[in-house]
Amino acid sequence: MAAILVTGAAGQLGCELVHALAPLGEVVGVDRAQLDLADPGAIVATVRRVKPALIVNAGAYTSVDLAEKEPALAEAVNGVAPGVLAEEAKRAGALLVHWSTDYVFDGAAGAPYDEDAPARPLSSYGRSKLAGERAVAASGARALVFRTSWVYGRRGRNFLLTMQRLAAERPEIRVVDDQTGVPNWCRDLARATARLASHGLPWLAERGGLYHMSARGSTTWYGFARAILAGVASARVVPITSAEYPTPARRPAYGVLGTARFERTFGFALPDWHTSLAECLASDPDPAMGAVGG
Ligand SMILES: NC(=O)c1ccc[n+]([C@@H]2O[C@H](COP(=O)([O-])OP(=O)(O)OC[C@H]3O[C@@H](n4cnc5c(N)ncnc54)[C@H](OP(=O)(O)O)[C@@H]3O)[C@@H](O)[C@H]2O)c1
């Protein structure tokens, strides 16, 4: 395969993708310093310089609460940039893989969302990500858009690392127990992406469209915290309501993504989230090192 361009290469998912895709071609990972996704001209210049056959857009403005204060920047990075990447992919005959979020939904459902469920984001972040999905679709580029949820790993900024830090600092951690979703280990998402790409780009392009890529099962943030800290005797985790933990951005009360279309189309499912969490906790933060001690 010719070059693979991965944006947001220093992020949780981007870093794993750079590693997971390496056996498939020459991966050019660019972080924010090398490609500012808020700058459409820089996107165009980078794609034309790298000439990728596959563009994987893992870069995103992911500070959900800050996005309420910086909606224009969130929109530029999450809403506009995916469309520019898609236009460039189309121009070059490349395939685009793009990532989106369960936060495009309002959380009023009581059963897993399928891809065609109406999107009604509650936050600036969710609106910007929905705009990105729509820009990719409107471009007519060959593209796959994967919505996922609650991404975590052993490095970067995420809930797992926050819980581990708080457990070391505090006798008690209060965690929201009325938001239900699915934790996704970034390494699982990267491995699944590489597995799909290993079939070849024509095969993948034929299956273009919008998919929910998520681990099996579901939990609340409280349930996830309990599982993360299960082996930490000193940690006391207390369930609270969202009302007791006000945040600038509203989050969906229910964000479980139904994965039937993904499984039907690609013939495999991601593991249950408990299985992945156990593997993650036993793994090395550096994707090149794989599992340790497990
Ligand atoms: N994290 C989640 O819980 C979650 C849930 C559902 C879906 N997703 C989606 O999954 C994808 C991967 O997210 P992630 O968890 O890997 O997020 P992440 O760890 O925050 O990584 C995103 C990367 O994008 C970079 N970035 C931010 N603004 C940029 C800009 N203007 N130009 C270039 N790069 C920029 C960030 O750089 P800095 O570190 O310098 O800001 C960061 O390295 C995103 O599309 C996200 O929306 C994430």
Ligand as a Chemical Component Dictionary entry (heavy atoms), coordinates in Angstrom:
data_LIG
# 
_chem_comp.id                   LIG 
_chem_comp.type                 NON-POLYMER 
_chem_comp.pdbx_formal_charge   0 
_chem_comp.three_letter_code    LIG 
# 
loop_
_chem_comp_atom.comp_id 
_chem_comp_atom.atom_id 
_chem_comp_atom.alt_atom_id 
_chem_comp_atom.type_symbol 
_chem_comp_atom.charge 
_chem_comp_atom.model_Cartn_x 
_chem_comp_atom.model_Cartn_y 
_chem_comp_atom.model_Cartn_z 
_chem_comp_atom.pdbx_ordinal 
LIG N1  N1  N 0  -11.920 10.472 23.846 1  
LIG C1  C1  C 0  -13.160 9.981  23.837 2  
LIG O1  O1  O 0  -13.712 9.615  24.870 3  
LIG C2  C2  C 0  -13.895 9.825  22.531 4  
LIG C3  C3  C 0  -15.207 9.333  22.546 5  
LIG C4  C4  C 0  -15.875 9.170  21.329 6  
LIG C5  C5  C 0  -15.258 9.501  20.148 7  
LIG N2  N2  N 1  -13.996 10.009 20.166 8  
LIG C6  C6  C 0  -13.384 10.390 18.894 9  
LIG O2  O2  O 0  -12.303 9.518  18.662 10 
LIG C7  C7  C 0  -11.279 10.208 17.939 11 
LIG C8  C8  C 0  -9.944  10.056 18.663 12 
LIG O3  O3  O 0  -10.048 10.677 19.924 13 
LIG P1  P1  P 0  -8.970  10.449 21.075 14 
LIG O4  O4  O 0  -9.663  9.841  22.205 15 
LIG O5  O5  O -1 -7.753  9.803  20.527 16 
LIG O6  O6  O 0  -8.678  11.967 21.440 17 
LIG P2  P2  P 0  -7.319  12.658 21.941 18 
LIG O7  O7  O 0  -6.510  11.689 22.721 19 
LIG O8  O8  O 0  -7.744  13.949 22.556 20 
LIG O9  O9  O 0  -6.563  12.916 20.576 21 
LIG C9  C9  C 0  -6.942  13.913 19.682 22 
LIG C10 C10 C 0  -5.702  14.492 19.103 23 
LIG O10 O10 O 0  -6.086  15.544 18.205 24 
LIG C11 C11 C 0  -5.213  16.608 18.438 25 
LIG N3  N3  N 0  -5.749  17.899 18.040 26 
LIG C12 C12 C 0  -6.545  18.750 18.718 27 
LIG N4  N4  N 0  -6.721  19.891 18.040 28 
LIG C13 C13 C 0  -5.990  19.755 16.902 29 
LIG C14 C14 C 0  -5.733  20.595 15.802 30 
LIG N5  N5  N 0  -6.250  21.833 15.732 31 
LIG N6  N6  N 0  -4.926  20.144 14.818 32 
LIG C15 C15 C 0  -4.375  18.907 14.881 33 
LIG N7  N7  N 0  -4.568  18.072 15.893 34 
LIG C16 C16 C 0  -5.370  18.495 16.897 35 
LIG C17 C17 C 0  -4.935  16.597 19.902 36 
LIG O11 O11 O 0  -3.764  17.319 20.176 37 
LIG P3  P3  P 0  -3.565  18.042 21.613 38 
LIG O12 O12 O 0  -3.345  16.930 22.577 39 
LIG O13 O13 O 0  -2.385  18.904 21.368 40 
LIG O14 O14 O 0  -4.829  18.785 21.870 41 
LIG C18 C18 C 0  -4.794  15.105 20.174 42 
LIG O15 O15 O 0  -3.461  14.669 19.990 43 
LIG C19 C19 C 0  -11.769 11.643 17.791 44 
LIG O16 O16 O 0  -12.398 11.797 16.554 45 
LIG C20 C20 C 0  -12.799 11.780 18.900 46 
LIG O17 O17 O 0  -13.757 12.781 18.610 47 
LIG C21 C21 C 0  -13.288 10.157 21.325 48 
# 
loop_
_chem_comp_bond.comp_id 
_chem_comp_bond.atom_id_1 
_chem_comp_bond.atom_id_2 
_chem_comp_bond.value_order 
_chem_comp_bond.pdbx_ordinal 
LIG N1  C1  SING 1  
LIG C1  O1  DOUB 2  
LIG C1  C2  SING 3  
LIG C2  C3  SING 4  
LIG C2  C21 DOUB 5  
LIG C3  C4  DOUB 6  
LIG C4  C5  SING 7  
LIG C5  N2  DOUB 8  
LIG N2  C6  SING 9  
LIG N2  C21 SING 10 
LIG C6  O2  SING 11 
LIG C6  C20 SING 12 
LIG O2  C7  SING 13 
LIG C7  C8  SING 14 
LIG C7  C19 SING 15 
LIG C8  O3  SING 16 
LIG O3  P1  SING 17 
LIG P1  O4  DOUB 18 
LIG P1  O5  SING 19 
LIG P1  O6  SING 20 
LIG O6  P2  SING 21 
LIG P2  O7  DOUB 22 
LIG P2  O8  SING 23 
LIG P2  O9  SING 24 
LIG O9  C9  SING 25 
LIG C9  C10 SING 26 
LIG C10 O10 SING 27 
LIG C10 C18 SING 28 
LIG O10 C11 SING 29 
LIG C11 N3  SING 30 
LIG C11 C17 SING 31 
LIG N3  C12 SING 32 
LIG N3  C16 SING 33 
LIG C12 N4  DOUB 34 
LIG N4  C13 SING 35 
LIG C13 C14 SING 36 
LIG C13 C16 DOUB 37 
LIG C14 N5  SING 38 
LIG C14 N6  DOUB 39 
LIG N6  C15 SING 40 
LIG C15 N7  DOUB 41 
LIG N7  C16 SING 42 
LIG C17 O11 SING 43 
LIG C17 C18 SING 44 
LIG O11 P3  SING 45 
LIG P3  O12 DOUB 46 
LIG P3  O13 SING 47 
LIG P3  O14 SING 48 
LIG C18 O15 SING 49 
LIG C19 O16 SING 50 
LIG C19 C20 SING 51 
LIG C20 O17 SING 52 
# 
